[in-house]
């Protein structure tokens, strides 16, 4: 039975999982959410009442959360690229960087975006200022770390880079990475050039009008 992935092409966390799938050429049925027939959305709601995505369906097993899905794939549907190293210490570094990108790049980026679609009476400018400050701090920390690294965890392409790719992609649209953070800018370009993430980006192009802040004419 083929794997099923419930995802939307424009979602950053879906792109994180799709990058991992494409990296290892894992076969799966892509259940695209938001289609006019609503079939995939109804199936998602039945599998996971919170209706958050992506989710992976492997036979009778439902796997939630992007990082866990990628780890699950490595255990049960491995490919030539080991996205989580076998070495326990190296794996900790990969997981730490995965959490960094989710918590300190994606989360504040989404705070800024969600603010733009809130009703005027429920805006939180202080929270947005905090989110932008966190992004600047995160960019600075990452810039120092990437001075001597090609990929986020220092070894080969990993789970951490699957997290970094969409996180930095949308973060630069939301709160541009300053030129002083040249190592981060260069890393973002390496991620965009990676075939697995480039495929996810291209699949999402038809949905760029969905970006609340207005998608830039690049990338």
Helices and strands as residue ranges (DSSP letters): E 3-7, H 12-23, E 28-32, H 39-47, E 55-58, E 61-64, H 66-76, H 88-100, I 101-106, H 107-116, G 120-122, H 125-145, G 146-148, H 159-174, H 182-193, H 195-204, G 205-210
